Structures are given as structure tokens and as C-alpha cells.
């Protein structure tokens, strides 16, 4: 019995300091959560391949954005971003695209958003009540990129109202 008690005491002496060294203290301040606006990519004009926005206050950042530009024939810029971890995608298109204009309001800018999968999909398309704008801050066909900002609100009677704010993109052009 003495030997079992001694072994228990030795094991306790070895384990307890580790609990104090590595155990968390509930009184320690927790790091503040990062505000959604700070989770978005910075506003850049270099073709960095960034796309993000706040959707109903929640940060959506795409690591898989792409854009298509065909200003010579269709006068079109179409940007698509997937948010694969959220099963969502967003599309912002400008047609007709005119290099002289900077801000495009719906319907010359077409905004679409889809979230969910299977039967739980919420789609916000051109036929829904959409109000918004896209601003092209830099269109550079020589260095092949387009940059800008966007905002819109979409109402779909089957889903919640969608408020897209602080949208930004800096995308390489694909001709």
C-alpha cells in the first residue's frame, strides 16, 4: 500500500506543474474577435485576384474569384466569386461596359447571389427586387486587371433580404 501511495504521489508531482504551466486561466483576457470589415481584402488596384464583401454584416471572402472581360464586342465585364466553404457564389456583371463611366447602377449592372445547396438554395437573381451599384475605380486592359467596389440590396420573397455592402474586387482580366 505504501508503494502504491508513493507512486501516486510521484505521478501527481510530475503532472501538477504541467497543469499550472500549460493550463489556461479563465481570467486571462481573450483576444477580441476580428470585425467583419477587417476580414475583407484590402482595396487594391493591381490585379491581385481579390474579391470580398459583407453580406448582411458577415464577411465573405473568395479565394477563387475570376473575371471575364470582352469590351471589344459585347461590352461586358463579368466577375464571379465562389465561397466554397459556405456553398455560396456571387456574380457582378456590367453590360454594356463603357470605359468613360465609373459607376453603374442596376440594371446596367447585374448582381446575383446564391447560397445553400439542394432544396435549401436561396437565389437572388435579376428578376428579384435588386437595387445597387458597381464602381470601376481602375480598368487597365494593358496590365489586364479591373478593380472597384460594389453594394446592393436584393429582396426574394422566399428568402431573407440580402444586403451586400463594402464589396471590393481587384481581379485579373481574362479575355
C-alpha positions as CSV (number, residue, x, y, z in Angstrom):
1,X,0.0,0.0,0.0
2,X,2.9,2.3,0.9
3,X,4.4,1.7,-2.6
4,X,1.1,2.5,-4.4
5,X,0.7,5.7,-2.4
6,X,4.3,6.7,-3.2
7,X,3.8,6.1,-6.9
8,X,0.6,8.1,-6.9
9,X,2.4,10.9,-5.1
10,X,5.3,10.9,-7.6
11,X,3.0,10.9,-10.6
12,X,1.0,13.8,-9.1
13,X,4.2,15.8,-8.6
14,X,5.1,15.3,-12.2
15,X,1.7,16.1,-13.6
16,X,0.6,19.1,-11.4
17,X,3.3,21.6,-12.6
18,X,2.3,20.9,-16.2
19,X,-1.3,21.8,-15.4
20,X,-0.2,25.1,-14.0
21,X,2.3,25.8,-16.8
22,X,0.0,24.8,-19.7
23,X,-3.5,25.2,-18.3
24,X,-5.5,28.2,-19.3
25,X,-6.7,30.8,-16.8
26,X,-10.3,31.8,-17.3
27,X,-9.4,35.2,-16.0
28,X,-7.0,35.8,-18.9
29,X,-8.4,38.2,-21.5
30,X,-9.5,36.6,-24.7
31,X,-8.4,38.1,-28.0
32,X,-11.1,40.4,-29.4
33,X,-12.8,38.9,-32.5
34,X,-11.8,40.5,-35.8
35,X,-14.5,42.8,-37.0
36,X,-16.0,41.6,-40.3
37,X,-14.9,44.7,-42.2
38,X,-11.3,43.9,-41.3
39,X,-11.6,40.4,-42.6
40,X,-12.1,41.7,-46.2
41,X,-9.2,42.0,-48.6
42,X,-7.7,45.5,-48.8
43,X,-8.8,47.9,-51.6
44,X,-6.1,47.5,-54.2
45,X,-5.7,48.3,-57.9
46,X,-3.1,45.8,-59.1
47,X,-4.9,42.7,-60.3
48,X,-4.2,40.8,-57.0
49,X,-7.1,38.4,-57.5
50,X,-9.1,39.5,-54.5
51,X,-12.9,39.7,-54.0
52,X,-14.9,40.2,-50.9
53,X,-17.9,41.8,-49.3
54,X,-20.1,41.9,-46.3
55,X,-23.4,40.0,-46.7
56,X,-25.8,41.0,-44.0
57,X,-22.9,42.1,-41.9
58,X,-20.9,38.8,-42.3
59,X,-17.6,38.8,-44.2
60,X,-17.5,36.8,-47.4
61,X,-14.0,36.5,-49.0
62,X,-13.4,34.4,-52.1
63,X,-10.1,32.7,-52.7
64,X,-11.4,31.6,-56.1
65,X,-12.6,34.7,-58.0
66,X,-12.4,35.1,-61.7
67,X,-13.5,37.7,-64.2
68,X,-14.3,37.8,-67.9
69,X,-13.9,40.9,-70.0
70,X,-15.0,41.4,-73.6
71,X,-15.2,45.1,-74.0
72,X,-14.4,44.9,-77.8
73,X,-17.5,43.1,-78.8
74,X,-20.0,42.5,-76.0
75,X,-19.0,45.4,-73.8
76,X,-19.0,43.1,-70.8
77,X,-17.2,42.7,-67.5
78,X,-18.5,39.7,-65.5
79,X,-17.0,38.8,-62.1
80,X,-17.8,35.6,-60.4
81,X,-16.6,34.6,-56.9
82,X,-17.3,31.3,-55.1
83,X,-17.3,30.9,-51.4
84,X,-16.8,27.1,-51.3
85,X,-16.7,26.8,-47.6
86,X,-20.2,28.5,-47.4
87,X,-21.7,26.9,-50.5
88,X,-22.3,30.3,-52.0
89,X,-21.5,32.3,-55.1
90,X,-21.8,35.9,-56.2
91,X,-21.8,37.4,-59.7
92,X,-21.4,41.0,-60.6
93,X,-21.7,41.9,-64.3
94,X,-21.6,45.2,-66.2
95,X,-23.1,45.3,-69.6
96,X,-22.7,47.4,-71.6
97,X,-19.3,48.4,-70.2
98,X,-18.1,51.9,-71.2
99,X,-14.6,53.0,-70.1
100,X,-15.8,56.5,-69.7
101,X,-18.3,55.7,-66.9
102,X,-17.2,54.9,-63.4
103,X,-20.5,54.0,-61.6
104,X,-23.1,51.5,-63.0
105,X,-26.5,51.2,-61.4
106,X,-28.8,48.3,-61.7
107,X,-30.0,47.2,-64.4
108,X,-26.8,48.1,-66.4
109,X,-25.0,46.2,-63.6
110,X,-26.4,42.7,-62.9
111,X,-25.9,41.3,-59.4
112,X,-26.7,37.8,-58.5
113,X,-26.1,35.7,-55.3
114,X,-26.8,32.1,-54.4
115,X,-26.3,30.4,-51.1
116,X,-27.1,26.9,-49.9
117,X,-27.4,23.5,-51.6
118,X,-30.0,21.1,-52.8
119,X,-33.5,22.2,-51.8
120,X,-32.2,24.8,-49.3
121,X,-30.9,27.2,-52.0
122,X,-31.6,30.9,-51.8
123,X,-31.2,32.6,-55.2
124,X,-31.2,36.3,-55.8
125,X,-31.3,37.0,-59.5
126,X,-32.0,39.8,-61.9
127,X,-35.8,39.2,-61.7
128,X,-35.8,39.9,-57.9
129,X,-36.1,43.4,-56.5
130,X,-32.4,44.5,-56.7
131,X,-31.0,47.9,-56.1
132,X,-27.3,48.6,-56.2
133,X,-24.3,49.9,-58.0
134,X,-20.8,48.9,-59.2
135,X,-18.0,51.4,-59.3
136,X,-15.0,50.6,-61.5
137,X,-12.1,52.5,-60.0
138,X,-9.5,51.1,-62.3
139,X,-9.8,49.3,-65.6
140,X,-6.4,48.6,-67.1
141,X,-6.5,46.5,-70.3
142,X,-2.7,46.8,-70.8
143,X,-1.8,45.3,-67.4
144,X,-5.0,43.2,-67.6
145,X,-6.9,44.0,-64.4
146,X,-10.1,45.6,-63.2
147,X,-10.7,47.0,-59.7
148,X,-13.6,48.6,-57.9
149,X,-16.3,48.4,-55.3
150,X,-20.0,47.5,-55.2
151,X,-23.1,47.4,-53.0
152,X,-26.6,46.2,-53.5
153,X,-29.8,45.0,-51.8
154,X,-31.9,42.2,-53.1
155,X,-35.3,41.0,-52.0
156,X,-36.5,37.5,-52.6
157,X,-39.9,36.7,-51.1
158,X,-38.8,33.1,-50.4
159,X,-35.6,34.1,-48.6
160,X,-34.3,36.9,-46.3
161,X,-33.4,40.3,-47.7
162,X,-29.8,40.4,-48.8
163,X,-27.7,43.4,-48.0
164,X,-24.3,43.4,-49.7
165,X,-22.0,46.2,-48.5
166,X,-18.4,47.1,-48.7
167,X,-17.9,44.9,-51.8
168,X,-14.5,45.2,-53.4
169,X,-12.6,43.4,-56.2
170,X,-9.2,43.6,-57.8
171,X,-9.2,40.9,-60.5
172,X,-7.0,40.0,-63.4
173,X,-8.8,40.1,-66.8
174,X,-9.5,37.1,-68.9
175,X,-10.2,37.9,-72.5
